[in-house]
Every structure is written in C-alpha cells, then in structure tokens.
Amino acid sequence: MRNVGQLDRLVRIIIGLALISLVFVGPQTAWGWIGVLPLITGLVGWCGLYTVLGLNTCNKS
C-alpha cells in the first residue's frame, strides 16, 4: 500500500538524484549514497517512517 503522494514522490526522486550526483561531481564523498533512500521511497511510493508515524500523503480519491 502506498503512503507517499505524487508531489512527495517527485521531491524525493529529485533530492535522491541530487544527493547521488554528489558522489560523482562536487565533493565526491560517499555521503551522497544516502540519496538512495529517498530515491527508492520515491520510486516505490512507500515510506516505512511514514507508516510508523501514521502519515499518508496519498490522495485517497
């Protein structure tokens, strides 16, 4: 079941890709790989933390 809405997903994908790009361009540190988490949650549409906190940004209609 999805709990991440369309706008939230788009923002997560953009942030994830931006962070991952830091591995290859810019400071080139391994910290950029943290962007994999928002990228995956954006692509899948489900966030475990949202489940724990009882949040849902999906449009129910």
N, C-alpha and C positions, 0 to 999 in steps of 0.2 A: 504494500500500500504506500502510495506516495504521500509525502508530507511537506514537500518543497514546491512552492508555486513557480510559475513561469518567470516572473521578474527575478525572483530569488535565484532560480537556476541560472539565468543568464549572467547575473552578477557573480555568482560562484564560479562559473566557467571562465569568465574574463579574469577574475582575480587569480584563479588557479593557473591559467596560462601565463599571466604576467609574472607570477612567482616562479614558475618553472623556467621561464625565459632567463631569470637571473642566474641560473646555473650555467648558461651558455654565453650570456652577454652581461656586461656590467661587472659587479664584484666577483662573479664566478665562484660563489660559495655553495656548499652543499645545503645550506638552509633553504634554498629555492625549491628543493624537493618537497617541502611542506605544502606546496601548491597542489600536490597530487590529491590531497584530501578534499579541498573544495571543488577541484575538477571532477573527481569521481562522484561526489554527492550531487553536483550539478547535473552531471550526465545521467545518473540513475534516478534522481528525483526523490531520494530518501535520505534523511539525516538521522543518525542514531541519537545525537544530542537533542534534536527536536522531539524525538519520542520520549526521552527521559524527562524533558521539561514540559511536555504536553503541548508543544507548539505545532501549528499547522498553517502554512501559508498557501496551501492549495485552495483554489476556488471550488467550492462544493457543487456548483451548478453544472 
